Amino acid sequence: MVTSVAPGLAGRLVSSRMAKEHKPLVKEYATGEIVVEWEPRLCFHSGNCSRLLPKVFDRDRRPWVKADEASAEEVELTVNQCPSGALRTRRLRGKSVIPPQQREIRASKGGPLLVRGGIRITDADGSLLYEGERAALCRCGGSSNKPFCDGTHKTNGFDG
């Protein structure tokens, strides 16, 4: 099942312009046990999901997420490897197999700053841009979605 969700809850990219336009920012792929949320604007296409669990995550297929192709535990463990926070899960039944994340900021080789563990990102005016467990922040200066990474570092010669 695929649905779209309006912005504004924890783990969502918040944009006042988009919120006013009521454009969907998050797509959901659900089973009876788990919901996979995908927020395209946060995704820089690391490929972790499709590399780790290709029967569920296949970017050449529509819908590209088939959460019922693996156990809820497998899906949750794979989504937890998404460095940008673009993929998230919600358990409908059963307990999460993911322990709470410690706060960590790590520069990835040739890519974004990877942030984990209870993140709250605001703009210069203090307006909330994002709140969630993971984010990838642009380090190359080329992202068109600053402060978030959009994958431009892969093509602009960034070597950080």
MIMARVEX-301187 format. One record per residue: residue in one letter; x, z, y of N, C-alpha, C, O in turn. Coordinates in nm, 2 decimals. Example, Ala and Ser with C-alpha at 12.3 -4.5 7.8 and 13.67 -1.06 7.14 Angstrom:
# MIMARVEX-301187
+-----+--------+--------+--------+--------+--------+--------+--------+--------+--------+--------+--------+--------+
! res !    n.u !    n.w !    n.v !   ca.u !   ca.w !   ca.v !    c.u !    c.w !    c.v !    o.u !    o.w !    o.v !
+-----+--------+--------+--------+--------+--------+--------+--------+--------+--------+--------+--------+--------+
!   A !   1.32 !   0.78 !  -0.57 !   1.23 !   0.78 !  -0.45 !   1.32 !   0.78 !  -0.33 !   1.42 !   0.85 !  -0.33 !
!   S !   1.28 !   0.71 !  -0.22 !   1.37 !   0.71 !  -0.11 !   1.29 !   0.79 !   0.00 !   1.34 !   0.80 !   0.11 !
+-----+--------+--------+--------+--------+--------+--------+--------+--------+--------+--------+--------+--------+
# end
This chain:
# MIMARVEX-301187
+-----+--------+--------+--------+--------+--------+--------+--------+--------+--------+--------+--------+--------+
! res !    n.u !    n.w !    n.v !   ca.u !   ca.w !   ca.v !    c.u !    c.w !    c.v !    o.u !    o.w !    o.v !
+-----+--------+--------+--------+--------+--------+--------+--------+--------+--------+--------+--------+--------+
!   M !   0.08 !   0.00 !  -0.12 !   0.00 !   0.00 !   0.00 !   0.09 !   0.00 !   0.12 !   0.18 !   0.08 !   0.13 !
!   V !   0.06 !  -0.08 !   0.22 !   0.14 !  -0.09 !   0.34 !   0.05 !  -0.07 !   0.46 !  -0.06 !  -0.13 !   0.47 !
!   T !   0.08 !   0.02 !   0.55 !   0.01 !   0.05 !   0.67 !   0.10 !   0.07 !   0.78 !   0.22 !   0.08 !   0.76 !
!   S !   0.05 !   0.06 !   0.90 !   0.13 !   0.08 !   1.02 !   0.08 !   0.21 !   1.09 !  -0.04 !   0.25 !   1.08 !
!   V !   0.17 !   0.28 !   1.15 !   0.14 !   0.41 !   1.21 !   0.19 !   0.41 !   1.36 !   0.29 !   0.35 !   1.39 !
!   A !   0.11 !   0.47 !   1.44 !   0.14 !   0.49 !   1.58 !   0.25 !   0.59 !   1.60 !   0.27 !   0.67 !   1.52 !
!   P !   0.33 !   0.58 !   1.71 !   0.44 !   0.66 !   1.73 !   0.40 !   0.81 !   1.78 !   0.28 !   0.83 !   1.80 !
!   G !   0.50 !   0.90 !   1.78 !   0.48 !   1.03 !   1.84 !   0.50 !   1.15 !   1.75 !   0.51 !   1.26 !   1.80 !
!   L !   0.52 !   1.13 !   1.62 !   0.54 !   1.24 !   1.53 !   0.69 !   1.25 !   1.51 !   0.77 !   1.16 !   1.53 !
!   A !   0.73 !   1.37 !   1.46 !   0.87 !   1.39 !   1.43 !   0.92 !   1.28 !   1.33 !   0.85 !   1.23 !   1.25 !
!   G !   1.05 !   1.24 !   1.36 !   1.10 !   1.13 !   1.28 !   1.06 !   0.99 !   1.32 !   1.08 !   0.89 !   1.25 !
!   R !   1.01 !   0.98 !   1.44 !   0.97 !   0.86 !   1.50 !   1.05 !   0.82 !   1.62 !   1.09 !   0.91 !   1.70 !
!   L !   1.07 !   0.70 !   1.64 !   1.13 !   0.65 !   1.77 !   1.02 !   0.65 !   1.87 !   0.91 !   0.60 !   1.85 !
!   V !   1.04 !   0.72 !   1.98 !   0.94 !   0.73 !   2.08 !   0.97 !   0.65 !   2.20 !   1.08 !   0.65 !   2.25 !
!   S !   0.88 !   0.56 !   2.24 !   0.90 !   0.48 !   2.36 !   0.77 !   0.48 !   2.43 !   0.67 !   0.43 !   2.38 !
!   S !   0.77 !   0.52 !   2.56 !   0.65 !   0.53 !   2.64 !   0.59 !   0.39 !   2.65 !   0.46 !   0.38 !   2.65 !
!   R !   0.67 !   0.29 !   2.68 !   0.62 !   0.15 !   2.69 !   0.54 !   0.11 !   2.57 !   0.43 !   0.05 !   2.58 !
!   M !   0.61 !   0.13 !   2.45 !   0.55 !   0.08 !   2.33 !   0.43 !   0.17 !   2.29 !   0.33 !   0.12 !   2.24 !
!   A !   0.43 !   0.30 !   2.32 !   0.32 !   0.39 !   2.30 !   0.20 !   0.34 !   2.38 !   0.09 !   0.34 !   2.32 !
!   K !   0.22 !   0.30 !   2.50 !   0.11 !   0.26 !   2.59 !   0.05 !   0.13 !   2.53 !  -0.07 !   0.11 !   2.54 !
!   E !   0.13 !   0.04 !   2.47 !   0.08 !  -0.08 !   2.42 !   0.02 !  -0.07 !   2.28 !  -0.04 !  -0.16 !   2.23 !
!   H !   0.04 !   0.05 !   2.22 !  -0.01 !   0.08 !   2.09 !   0.04 !  -0.01 !   1.98 !  -0.03 !  -0.04 !   1.89 !
!   K !   0.16 !  -0.05 !   1.99 !   0.22 !  -0.14 !   1.89 !   0.27 !  -0.05 !   1.77 !   0.33 !   0.06 !   1.80 !
!   P !   0.25 !  -0.09 !   1.65 !   0.30 !  -0.01 !   1.54 !   0.45 !  -0.01 !   1.53 !   0.51 !  -0.11 !   1.55 !
!   L !   0.50 !   0.11 !   1.51 !   0.65 !   0.12 !   1.51 !   0.70 !   0.16 !   1.37 !   0.82 !   0.14 !   1.34 !
!   V !   0.61 !   0.20 !   1.28 !   0.65 !   0.25 !   1.15 !   0.56 !   0.18 !   1.05 !   0.44 !   0.18 !   1.06 !
!   K !   0.62 !   0.13 !   0.94 !   0.55 !   0.08 !   0.83 !   0.56 !   0.18 !   0.71 !   0.66 !   0.24 !   0.69 !
!   E !   0.45 !   0.19 !   0.64 !   0.45 !   0.29 !   0.53 !   0.42 !   0.21 !   0.40 !   0.34 !   0.12 !   0.39 !
!   Y !   0.49 !   0.25 !   0.29 !   0.47 !   0.20 !   0.16 !   0.45 !   0.32 !   0.07 !   0.53 !   0.40 !   0.05 !
!   A !   0.33 !   0.33 !   0.01 !   0.28 !   0.46 !  -0.05 !   0.25 !   0.44 !  -0.20 !   0.21 !   0.33 !  -0.24 !
!   T !   0.28 !   0.55 !  -0.27 !   0.23 !   0.56 !  -0.41 !   0.14 !   0.69 !  -0.41 !   0.12 !   0.75 !  -0.30 !
!   G !   0.10 !   0.74 !  -0.52 !   0.03 !   0.86 !  -0.52 !   0.11 !   0.99 !  -0.50 !   0.06 !   1.10 !  -0.48 !
!   E !   0.25 !   0.97 !  -0.51 !   0.34 !   1.08 !  -0.50 !   0.42 !   1.08 !  -0.38 !   0.46 !   1.19 !  -0.33 !
!   I !   0.45 !   0.96 !  -0.32 !   0.55 !   0.95 !  -0.21 !   0.51 !   0.84 !  -0.12 !   0.45 !   0.74 !  -0.16 !
!   V !   0.55 !   0.86 !   0.01 !   0.53 !   0.76 !   0.11 !   0.67 !   0.73 !   0.17 !   0.74 !   0.82 !   0.21 !
!   V !   0.70 !   0.60 !   0.16 !   0.83 !   0.55 !   0.23 !   0.79 !   0.50 !   0.36 !   0.71 !   0.41 !   0.38 !
!   E !   0.85 !   0.55 !   0.47 !   0.83 !   0.51 !   0.60 !   0.96 !   0.42 !   0.64 !   1.07 !   0.46 !   0.61 !
!   W !   0.93 !   0.31 !   0.71 !   1.04 !   0.23 !   0.76 !   1.01 !   0.20 !   0.91 !   0.91 !   0.15 !   0.95 !
!   E !   1.11 !   0.23 !   0.99 !   1.11 !   0.21 !   1.13 !   1.21 !   0.10 !   1.17 !   1.33 !   0.14 !   1.19 !
!   P !   1.17 !  -0.02 !   1.18 !   1.26 !  -0.13 !   1.19 !   1.36 !  -0.12 !   1.31 !   1.47 !  -0.16 !   1.30 !
!   R !   1.31 !  -0.06 !   1.42 !   1.40 !  -0.06 !   1.54 !   1.52 !   0.03 !   1.51 !   1.62 !   0.02 !   1.59 !
!   L !   1.52 !   0.12 !   1.42 !   1.63 !   0.21 !   1.39 !   1.73 !   0.15 !   1.28 !   1.84 !   0.20 !   1.27 !
!   C !   1.68 !   0.04 !   1.22 !   1.76 !  -0.01 !   1.11 !   1.87 !  -0.10 !   1.15 !   1.85 !  -0.19 !   1.23 !
!   F !   1.99 !  -0.07 !   1.11 !   2.11 !  -0.16 !   1.14 !   2.15 !  -0.24 !   1.01 !   2.26 !  -0.30 !   1.01 !
!   H !   2.07 !  -0.23 !   0.91 !   2.09 !  -0.31 !   0.78 !   2.22 !  -0.28 !   0.71 !   2.30 !  -0.37 !   0.68 !
!   S !   2.24 !  -0.15 !   0.69 !   2.36 !  -0.11 !   0.61 !   2.35 !  -0.16 !   0.47 !   2.46 !  -0.19 !   0.41 !
!   G !   2.23 !  -0.18 !   0.42 !   2.22 !  -0.23 !   0.28 !   2.22 !  -0.13 !   0.17 !   2.21 !  -0.16 !   0.05 !
!   N !   2.24 !   0.00 !   0.21 !   2.24 !   0.10 !   0.11 !   2.12 !   0.10 !   0.02 !   2.13 !   0.12 !  -0.10 !
!   C !   2.00 !   0.09 !   0.08 !   1.88 !   0.10 !   0.00 !   1.87 !  -0.01 !  -0.11 !   1.85 !   0.02 !  -0.23 !
!   S !   1.90 !  -0.14 !  -0.07 !   1.89 !  -0.25 !  -0.16 !   2.00 !  -0.25 !  -0.26 !   1.99 !  -0.30 !  -0.38 !
!   R !   2.12 !  -0.20 !  -0.22 !   2.23 !  -0.19 !  -0.32 !   2.21 !  -0.08 !  -0.42 !   2.24 !  -0.09 !  -0.54 !
!   L !   2.15 !   0.04 !  -0.38 !   2.13 !   0.15 !  -0.47 !   2.00 !   0.14 !  -0.56 !   2.00 !   0.19 !  -0.67 !
!   L !   1.90 !   0.08 !  -0.50 !   1.77 !   0.07 !  -0.58 !   1.70 !  -0.06 !  -0.55 !   1.60 !  -0.07 !  -0.49 !
!   P !   1.76 !  -0.17 !  -0.60 !   1.71 !  -0.31 !  -0.57 !   1.57 !  -0.34 !  -0.62 !   1.50 !  -0.42 !  -0.57 !
!   K !   1.53 !  -0.27 !  -0.73 !   1.39 !  -0.29 !  -0.77 !   1.28 !  -0.24 !  -0.68 !   1.17 !  -0.28 !  -0.68 !
!   V !   1.32 !  -0.15 !  -0.59 !   1.23 !  -0.09 !  -0.49 !   1.25 !  -0.16 !  -0.36 !   1.16 !  -0.19 !  -0.29 !
!   F !   1.38 !  -0.18 !  -0.32 !   1.41 !  -0.23 !  -0.18 !   1.48 !  -0.37 !  -0.20 !   1.59 !  -0.38 !  -0.24 !
!   D !   1.40 !  -0.47 !  -0.16 !   1.45 !  -0.61 !  -0.17 !   1.41 !  -0.68 !  -0.04 !   1.29 !  -0.72 !  -0.02 !
!   R !   1.50 !  -0.70 !   0.05 !   1.47 !  -0.76 !   0.18 !   1.42 !  -0.90 !   0.18 !   1.37 !  -0.95 !   0.28 !
!   D !   1.44 !  -0.97 !   0.06 !   1.39 !  -1.11 !   0.05 !   1.25 !  -1.12 !   0.00 !   1.19 !  -1.23 !  -0.01 !
!   R !   1.19 !  -1.00 !  -0.04 !   1.06 !  -1.00 !  -0.10 !   0.96 !  -0.94 !   0.01 !   1.00 !  -0.87 !   0.10 !
!   R !   0.83 !  -0.98 !   0.00 !   0.73 !  -0.93 !   0.09 !   0.62 !  -0.87 !   0.00 !   0.57 !  -0.94 !  -0.08 !
!   P !   0.58 !  -0.74 !   0.01 !   0.65 !  -0.65 !   0.10 !   0.79 !  -0.61 !   0.04 !   0.81 !  -0.62 !  -0.08 !
!   W !   0.88 !  -0.58 !   0.13 !   1.02 !  -0.56 !   0.09 !   1.04 !  -0.43 !   0.02 !   1.14 !  -0.41 !  -0.05 !
!   V !   0.94 !  -0.34 !   0.03 !   0.95 !  -0.21 !  -0.04 !   0.84 !  -0.20 !  -0.14 !   0.72 !  -0.22 !  -0.10 !
!   K !   0.87 !  -0.17 !  -0.26 !   0.77 !  -0.14 !  -0.37 !   0.80 !  -0.01 !  -0.42 !   0.87 !   0.01 !  -0.52 !
!   A !   0.75 !   0.10 !  -0.36 !   0.78 !   0.23 !  -0.39 !   0.74 !   0.27 !  -0.54 !   0.79 !   0.37 !  -0.59 !
!   D !   0.65 !   0.20 !  -0.60 !   0.60 !   0.23 !  -0.73 !   0.69 !   0.17 !  -0.84 !   0.66 !   0.19 !  -0.96 !
!   E !   0.80 !   0.11 !  -0.80 !   0.89 !   0.05 !  -0.90 !   1.00 !   0.15 !  -0.95 !   1.08 !   0.12 !  -1.04 !
!   A !   0.99 !   0.27 !  -0.90 !   1.09 !   0.38 !  -0.95 !   1.02 !   0.51 !  -0.93 !   0.91 !   0.52 !  -0.87 !
!   S !   1.08 !   0.61 !  -0.99 !   1.02 !   0.75 !  -0.97 !   1.03 !   0.80 !  -0.83 !   1.12 !   0.75 !  -0.75 !
!   A !   0.94 !   0.89 !  -0.79 !   0.95 !   0.94 !  -0.65 !   1.09 !   1.00 !  -0.63 !   1.14 !   1.00 !  -0.51 !
!   E !   1.15 !   1.07 !  -0.73 !   1.28 !   1.13 !  -0.71 !   1.38 !   1.02 !  -0.68 !   1.47 !   1.04 !  -0.59 !
!   E !   1.38 !   0.91 !  -0.76 !   1.48 !   0.81 !  -0.74 !   1.46 !   0.75 !  -0.59 !   1.56 !   0.72 !  -0.53 !
!   V !   1.34 !   0.73 !  -0.55 !   1.31 !   0.67 !  -0.42 !   1.36 !   0.76 !  -0.31 !   1.43 !   0.72 !  -0.22 !
!   E !   1.33 !   0.89 !  -0.33 !   1.37 !   0.99 !  -0.23 !   1.52 !   1.00 !  -0.22 !   1.58 !   1.01 !  -0.11 !
!   L !   1.59 !   1.00 !  -0.33 !   1.74 !   1.01 !  -0.33 !   1.80 !   0.89 !  -0.27 !   1.90 !   0.90 !  -0.19 !
!   T !   1.74 !   0.77 !  -0.29 !   1.80 !   0.65 !  -0.23 !   1.77 !   0.65 !  -0.08 !   1.86 !   0.62 !   0.00 !
!   V !   1.65 !   0.68 !  -0.04 !   1.62 !   0.68 !   0.10 !   1.71 !   0.78 !   0.18 !   1.74 !   0.76 !   0.29 !
!   N !   1.75 !   0.89 !   0.11 !   1.83 !   0.99 !   0.18 !   1.97 !   0.93 !   0.21 !   2.05 !   0.98 !   0.29 !
!   Q !   2.01 !   0.81 !   0.15 !   2.13 !   0.75 !   0.18 !   2.12 !   0.65 !   0.29 !   2.22 !   0.58 !   0.33 !
!   C !   2.01 !   0.64 !   0.35 !   1.99 !   0.55 !   0.47 !   2.06 !   0.62 !   0.59 !   2.02 !   0.73 !   0.63 !
!   P !   2.17 !   0.56 !   0.64 !   2.24 !   0.63 !   0.75 !   2.18 !   0.63 !   0.88 !   2.21 !   0.71 !   0.97 !
!   S !   2.08 !   0.54 !   0.91 !   2.02 !   0.53 !   1.04 !   1.89 !   0.61 !   1.06 !   1.85 !   0.63 !   1.17 !
!   G !   1.83 !   0.66 !   0.95 !   1.70 !   0.73 !   0.96 !   1.59 !   0.63 !   0.97 !   1.47 !   0.67 !   0.99 !
!   A !   1.61 !   0.50 !   0.96 !   1.51 !   0.40 !   0.96 !   1.41 !   0.41 !   0.84 !   1.29 !   0.39 !   0.85 !
!   L !   1.47 !   0.46 !   0.73 !   1.39 !   0.49 !   0.61 !   1.38 !   0.64 !   0.60 !   1.47 !   0.71 !   0.61 !
!   R !   1.26 !   0.68 !   0.57 !   1.23 !   0.82 !   0.55 !   1.12 !   0.84 !   0.44 !   1.06 !   0.74 !   0.41 !
!   T !   1.11 !   0.95 !   0.38 !   1.00 !   0.97 !   0.28 !   0.92 !   1.10 !   0.31 !   0.97 !   1.19 !   0.38 !
!   R !   0.80 !   1.09 !   0.27 !   0.71 !   1.21 !   0.27 !   0.66 !   1.23 !   0.13 !   0.60 !   1.13 !   0.07 !
!   R !   0.67 !   1.35 !   0.07 !   0.61 !   1.37 !  -0.06 !   0.46 !   1.41 !  -0.05 !   0.43 !   1.49 !   0.03 !
!   L !   0.38 !   1.34 !  -0.13 !   0.24 !   1.37 !  -0.13 !   0.21 !   1.47 !  -0.24 !   0.12 !   1.55 !  -0.23 !
!   R !   0.29 !   1.46 !  -0.35 !   0.28 !   1.55 !  -0.46 !   0.42 !   1.59 !  -0.51 !   0.51 !   1.50 !  -0.50 !
!   G !   0.44 !   1.71 !  -0.55 !   0.57 !   1.75 !  -0.60 !   0.66 !   1.79 !  -0.48 !   0.62 !   1.78 !  -0.37 !
!   K !   0.77 !   1.85 !  -0.52 !   0.86 !   1.90 !  -0.42 !   0.97 !   1.80 !  -0.39 !   1.01 !   1.72 !  -0.48 !
!   S !   1.02 !   1.80 !  -0.27 !   1.14 !   1.72 !  -0.23 !   1.26 !   1.76 !  -0.31 !   1.28 !   1.88 !  -0.34 !
!   V !   1.34 !   1.66 !  -0.35 !   1.46 !   1.69 !  -0.42 !   1.58 !   1.69 !  -0.33 !   1.70 !   1.70 !  -0.37 !
!   I !   1.55 !   1.67 !  -0.20 !   1.66 !   1.67 !  -0.10 !   1.67 !   1.80 !  -0.03 !   1.58 !   1.85 !   0.03 !
!   P !   1.79 !   1.86 !  -0.04 !   1.81 !   1.99 !   0.03 !   1.82 !   1.97 !   0.18 !   1.85 !   1.86 !   0.23 !
!   P !   1.80 !   2.07 !   0.26 !   1.81 !   2.06 !   0.41 !   1.95 !   2.01 !   0.44 !   2.05 !   2.05 !   0.38 !
!   Q !   1.96 !   1.93 !   0.54 !   2.09 !   1.87 !   0.58 !   2.16 !   1.96 !   0.69 !   2.09 !   2.00 !   0.78 !
!   Q !   2.29 !   1.98 !   0.67 !   2.37 !   2.04 !   0.77 !   2.39 !   1.94 !   0.89 !   2.41 !   1.82 !   0.86 !
!   R !   2.40 !   1.99 !   1.01 !   2.43 !   1.90 !   1.12 !   2.57 !   1.85 !   1.11 !   2.66 !   1.93 !   1.09 !
!   E !   2.58 !   1.72 !   1.13 !   2.71 !   1.65 !   1.11 !   2.71 !   1.53 !   1.20 !   2.61 !   1.45 !   1.20 !
!   I !   2.82 !   1.50 !   1.26 !   2.84 !   1.38 !   1.34 !   2.97 !   1.32 !   1.28 !   3.08 !   1.38 !   1.28 !
!   R !   2.96 !   1.19 !   1.24 !   3.07 !   1.12 !   1.18 !   3.08 !   0.98 !   1.23 !   2.98 !   0.91 !   1.23 !
!   A !   3.20 !   0.94 !   1.27 !   3.23 !   0.80 !   1.31 !   3.25 !   0.72 !   1.18 !   3.33 !   0.75 !   1.10 !
!   S !   3.16 !   0.62 !   1.16 !   3.18 !   0.53 !   1.04 !   3.29 !   0.43 !   1.07 !   3.31 !   0.39 !   1.19 !
!   K !   3.36 !   0.38 !   0.97 !   3.47 !   0.28 !   0.99 !   3.41 !   0.15 !   1.04 !   3.33 !   0.09 !   0.97 !
!   G !   3.45 !   0.12 !   1.16 !   3.41 !  -0.01 !   1.22 !   3.26 !  -0.01 !   1.26 !   3.21 !  -0.12 !   1.28 !
!   G !   3.19 !   0.10 !   1.26 !   3.05 !   0.10 !   1.29 !   3.00 !   0.22 !   1.38 !   3.08 !   0.27 !   1.46 !
!   P !   2.88 !   0.26 !   1.36 !   2.82 !   0.35 !   1.45 !   2.86 !   0.50 !   1.42 !   2.93 !   0.53 !   1.32 !
!   L !   2.82 !   0.59 !   1.51 !   2.83 !   0.73 !   1.49 !   2.71 !   0.76 !   1.40 !   2.60 !   0.73 !   1.44 !
!   L !   2.73 !   0.83 !   1.29 !   2.63 !   0.87 !   1.20 !   2.60 !   1.02 !   1.22 !   2.69 !   1.10 !   1.21 !
!   V !   2.48 !   1.05 !   1.25 !   2.44 !   1.19 !   1.29 !   2.33 !   1.23 !   1.18 !   2.24 !   1.16 !   1.15 !
!   R !   2.35 !   1.35 !   1.13 !   2.26 !   1.41 !   1.03 !   2.22 !   1.55 !   1.07 !   2.30 !   1.62 !   1.14 !
!   G !   2.10 !   1.59 !   1.03 !   2.06 !   1.73 !   1.04 !   1.99 !   1.78 !   1.16 !   2.06 !   1.83 !   1.25 !
!   G !   1.86 !   1.75 !   1.17 !   1.78 !   1.80 !   1.28 !   1.83 !   1.75 !   1.42 !   1.88 !   1.82 !   1.50 !
!   I !   1.80 !   1.62 !   1.44 !   1.85 !   1.55 !   1.56 !   1.74 !   1.54 !   1.66 !   1.62 !   1.51 !   1.63 !
!   R !   1.77 !   1.56 !   1.79 !   1.68 !   1.54 !   1.90 !   1.76 !   1.46 !   2.00 !   1.86 !   1.51 !   2.06 !
!   I !   1.72 !   1.34 !   2.03 !   1.79 !   1.25 !   2.13 !   1.69 !   1.23 !   2.25 !   1.58 !   1.19 !   2.23 !
!   T !   1.75 !   1.26 !   2.37 !   1.67 !   1.24 !   2.49 !   1.75 !   1.14 !   2.58 !   1.87 !   1.12 !   2.56 !
!   D !   1.67 !   1.08 !   2.67 !   1.74 !   0.99 !   2.77 !   1.79 !   1.07 !   2.89 !   1.78 !   1.20 !   2.88 !
!   A !   1.84 !   1.01 !   2.99 !   1.90 !   1.08 !   3.10 !   1.80 !   1.16 !   3.18 !   1.84 !   1.26 !   3.24 !
!   D !   1.68 !   1.13 !   3.17 !   1.57 !   1.20 !   3.24 !   1.52 !   1.31 !   3.15 !   1.43 !   1.39 !   3.20 !
!   G !   1.56 !   1.33 !   3.03 !   1.52 !   1.43 !   2.94 !   1.40 !   1.39 !   2.86 !   1.35 !   1.47 !   2.78 !
!   S !   1.36 !   1.27 !   2.86 !   1.24 !   1.22 !   2.78 !   1.29 !   1.20 !   2.64 !   1.40 !   1.14 !   2.61 !
!   L !   1.21 !   1.24 !   2.55 !   1.24 !   1.23 !   2.40 !   1.24 !   1.09 !   2.36 !   1.15 !   1.01 !   2.38 !
!   L !   1.36 !   1.04 !   2.30 !   1.37 !   0.91 !   2.24 !   1.35 !   0.91 !   2.09 !   1.29 !   0.82 !   2.04 !
!   Y !   1.40 !   1.02 !   2.03 !   1.39 !   1.03 !   1.88 !   1.41 !   1.17 !   1.84 !   1.48 !   1.25 !   1.90 !
!   E !   1.34 !   1.20 !   1.73 !   1.36 !   1.33 !   1.67 !   1.34 !   1.31 !   1.52 !   1.24 !   1.25 !   1.47 !
!   G !   1.44 !   1.35 !   1.44 !   1.44 !   1.33 !   1.30 !   1.56 !   1.39 !   1.23 !   1.63 !   1.47 !   1.29 !
!   E !   1.59 !   1.35 !   1.11 !   1.70 !   1.40 !   1.03 !   1.83 !   1.32 !   1.04 !   1.94 !   1.37 !   1.01 !
!   R !   1.82 !   1.19 !   1.06 !   1.93 !   1.10 !   1.06 !   1.92 !   1.00 !   1.18 !   1.81 !   0.96 !   1.21 !
!   A !   2.04 !   0.96 !   1.23 !   2.04 !   0.85 !   1.33 !   2.18 !   0.79 !   1.33 !   2.28 !   0.85 !   1.29 !
!   A !   2.18 !   0.66 !   1.37 !   2.30 !   0.58 !   1.38 !   2.31 !   0.54 !   1.53 !   2.23 !   0.47 !   1.58 !
!   L !   2.41 !   0.59 !   1.60 !   2.43 !   0.57 !   1.74 !   2.54 !   0.47 !   1.77 !   2.64 !   0.47 !   1.71 !
!   C !   2.51 !   0.37 !   1.86 !   2.60 !   0.26 !   1.89 !   2.73 !   0.32 !   1.94 !   2.74 !   0.41 !   2.03 !
!   R !   2.84 !   0.26 !   1.89 !   2.97 !   0.30 !   1.93 !   3.05 !   0.18 !   1.99 !   3.15 !   0.19 !   2.05 !
!   C !   3.00 !   0.06 !   1.96 !   3.06 !  -0.07 !   2.00 !   3.03 !  -0.11 !   2.14 !   3.10 !  -0.19 !   2.20 !
!   G !   2.91 !  -0.06 !   2.19 !   2.87 !  -0.10 !   2.33 !   2.78 !  -0.22 !   2.33 !   2.73 !  -0.26 !   2.43 !
!   G !   2.76 !  -0.29 !   2.22 !   2.69 !  -0.41 !   2.21 !   2.55 !  -0.41 !   2.17 !   2.48 !  -0.51 !   2.18 !
!   S !   2.50 !  -0.29 !   2.13 !   2.36 !  -0.28 !   2.08 !   2.26 !  -0.32 !   2.19 !   2.28 !  -0.28 !   2.31 !
!   S !   2.16 !  -0.39 !   2.15 !   2.05 !  -0.41 !   2.25 !   1.94 !  -0.31 !   2.23 !   1.83 !  -0.32 !   2.29 !
!   N !   1.97 !  -0.20 !   2.15 !   1.87 !  -0.09 !   2.13 !   1.94 !   0.04 !   2.16 !   1.91 !   0.14 !   2.09 !
!   K !   2.03 !   0.05 !   2.26 !   2.10 !   0.17 !   2.29 !   2.00 !   0.28 !   2.32 !   1.90 !   0.26 !   2.38 !
!   P !   2.04 !   0.40 !   2.27 !   2.17 !   0.45 !   2.22 !   2.18 !   0.42 !   2.07 !   2.28 !   0.46 !   2.01 !
!   F !   2.08 !   0.35 !   2.01 !   2.08 !   0.33 !   1.86 !   2.16 !   0.21 !   1.83 !   2.16 !   0.11 !   1.90 !
!   C !   2.22 !   0.21 !   1.71 !   2.30 !   0.10 !   1.66 !   2.20 !  -0.01 !   1.61 !   2.10 !   0.02 !   1.55 !
!   D !   2.22 !  -0.14 !   1.64 !   2.14 !  -0.25 !   1.59 !   2.22 !  -0.34 !   1.50 !   2.17 !  -0.44 !   1.46 !
!   G !   2.34 !  -0.30 !   1.47 !   2.43 !  -0.38 !   1.38 !   2.52 !  -0.48 !   1.45 !   2.59 !  -0.56 !   1.38 !
!   T !   2.51 !  -0.49 !   1.58 !   2.60 !  -0.58 !   1.66 !   2.74 !  -0.57 !   1.63 !   2.82 !  -0.66 !   1.64 !
!   H !   2.79 !  -0.45 !   1.59 !   2.93 !  -0.42 !   1.56 !   2.98 !  -0.51 !   1.45 !   3.10 !  -0.54 !   1.44 !
!   K !   2.89 !  -0.57 !   1.37 !   2.93 !  -0.65 !   1.26 !   2.98 !  -0.79 !   1.31 !   3.05 !  -0.86 !   1.24 !
!   T !   2.93 !  -0.83 !   1.43 !   2.96 !  -0.96 !   1.48 !   3.03 !  -0.97 !   1.61 !   3.07 !  -1.08 !   1.66 !
!   N !   3.06 !  -0.86 !   1.68 !   3.12 !  -0.86 !   1.81 !   3.27 !  -0.82 !   1.81 !   3.33 !  -0.81 !   1.92 !
!   G !   3.33 !  -0.81 !   1.69 !   3.47 !  -0.78 !   1.68 !   3.51 !  -0.64 !   1.70 !   3.63 !  -0.61 !   1.71 !
!   F !   3.41 !  -0.55 !   1.70 !   3.44 !  -0.41 !   1.71 !   3.53 !  -0.36 !   1.60 !   3.50 !  -0.39 !   1.48 !
!   D !   3.63 !  -0.28 !   1.64 !   3.72 !  -0.23 !   1.54 !   3.75 !  -0.08 !   1.58 !   3.86 !  -0.05 !   1.63 !
!   G !   3.66 !   0.00 !   1.54 !   3.67 !   0.14 !   1.59 !   3.69 !   0.24 !   1.47 !   3.70 !   0.36 !   1.49 !
+-----+--------+--------+--------+--------+--------+--------+--------+--------+--------+--------+--------+--------+
# end
